[in-house]
Amino acid sequence: MTYSSVQENDTQQPLAEQDTVFIEQKIEWLEKKRVKHVSSLHLYEDRIESEHHVYYLEDIFDLSYRWSEEQIGFLYIHTVFGIRTFHIHSSPEEFISAFHTLDHL
């Protein structure tokens, strides 16, 4: 299976969530601006959903991260299609622990 676009109308509650951050840089007139966008990863029994994609657990090898307090960290989703990186501002330990309780690859 490949990852796909997020489907609307899902009533299932996530088992865990992890906030992610994207910082967009814009240049307006003579000024450079940074716009911070916050979204979440949602862990379900069969998948992880981001704002724009679905990663099915059968395609995920593992999750890992690098993070220090007061810094932007990185959460990595290791899939059969490659590694997907997300920027994070908080520890993903609970999210990863919940992931490891599920059956995957």
C-alpha positions as CSV (number, residue, x, y, z in Angstrom):
1,M,0.0,0.0,0.0
2,T,1.1,3.6,-0.6
3,Y,0.5,6.5,1.6
4,S,-2.6,8.5,0.5
5,S,-4.4,11.7,1.1
6,V,-6.3,12.2,4.3
7,Q,-9.9,11.1,4.2
8,E,-12.5,13.3,5.8
9,N,-15.4,11.9,7.8
10,D,-13.4,9.5,10.1
11,T,-15.0,9.3,13.5
12,Q,-12.4,7.0,15.1
13,Q,-10.5,8.7,18.0
14,P,-6.7,8.8,17.8
15,L,-4.7,6.7,20.3
16,A,-2.0,9.4,20.5
17,E,-1.2,12.8,19.0
18,Q,2.0,14.7,18.4
19,D,2.2,18.4,17.5
20,T,4.4,19.3,14.5
21,V,5.6,22.7,13.3
22,F,6.3,24.2,9.9
23,I,7.9,27.6,9.7
24,E,7.2,29.4,6.4
25,Q,9.5,32.3,5.4
26,K,7.9,35.1,3.4
27,I,9.3,38.2,1.9
28,E,6.9,41.1,1.7
29,W,8.1,44.3,0.3
30,L,11.4,44.9,2.1
31,E,10.6,42.7,5.1
32,K,11.3,39.0,5.8
33,K,8.6,37.3,7.9
34,R,8.4,33.9,9.5
35,V,5.0,32.3,9.9
36,K,4.7,29.4,12.2
37,H,2.1,26.7,11.3
38,V,1.2,24.1,13.9
39,S,-0.5,20.8,13.0
40,S,-0.7,17.3,14.5
41,L,0.2,13.7,13.7
42,H,-2.6,11.4,14.8
43,L,-1.9,7.7,15.6
44,Y,-4.8,5.3,15.0
45,E,-4.8,1.5,15.2
46,D,-3.9,1.1,11.5
47,R,-2.3,4.3,10.5
48,I,-0.6,7.7,11.3
49,E,-2.3,10.7,9.7
50,S,-0.6,14.1,9.1
51,E,-2.4,17.1,7.8
52,H,-1.9,16.0,4.2
53,H,-1.0,12.3,4.2
54,V,-1.9,8.9,5.7
55,Y,0.9,6.4,6.5
56,Y,-0.4,2.9,7.1
57,L,1.2,0.9,9.9
58,E,1.9,-2.0,7.5
59,D,4.3,0.3,5.6
60,I,6.1,1.7,8.7
61,F,9.3,0.1,10.0
62,D,9.8,2.4,13.0
63,L,9.7,5.9,14.5
64,S,12.7,7.7,15.9
65,Y,13.5,11.3,17.0
66,R,16.1,13.9,18.0
67,W,14.9,16.5,20.4
68,S,16.2,18.8,23.1
69,E,14.1,21.2,25.3
70,E,13.9,24.8,24.0
71,Q,14.9,23.7,20.5
72,I,13.2,22.4,17.4
73,G,13.5,18.6,17.2
74,F,12.9,16.0,14.5
75,L,10.5,13.1,14.4
76,Y,11.2,10.5,11.8
77,I,8.8,8.0,10.3
78,H,10.7,5.2,8.7
79,T,8.6,3.7,5.9
80,V,9.1,1.3,3.0
81,F,9.0,4.4,0.8
82,G,11.7,6.3,2.7
83,I,12.0,8.5,5.8
84,R,9.5,11.3,6.4
85,T,10.7,14.1,8.8
86,F,8.6,16.3,11.0
87,H,9.7,19.3,13.1
88,I,8.6,19.1,16.7
89,H,8.7,21.4,19.8
90,S,7.8,18.7,22.4
91,S,9.0,15.2,23.3
92,P,7.4,12.5,21.1
93,E,8.1,9.7,23.7
94,E,4.4,9.1,24.5
95,F,3.5,9.1,20.8
96,I,6.3,6.6,20.0
97,S,5.4,4.4,23.0
98,A,1.8,4.2,21.8
99,F,3.1,3.3,18.3
100,H,5.2,0.4,19.7
101,T,2.2,-1.1,21.4
102,L,0.5,-1.7,17.9
103,D,1.2,-4.4,15.3
104,H,3.2,-2.9,12.5
105,L,5.4,-4.4,9.8
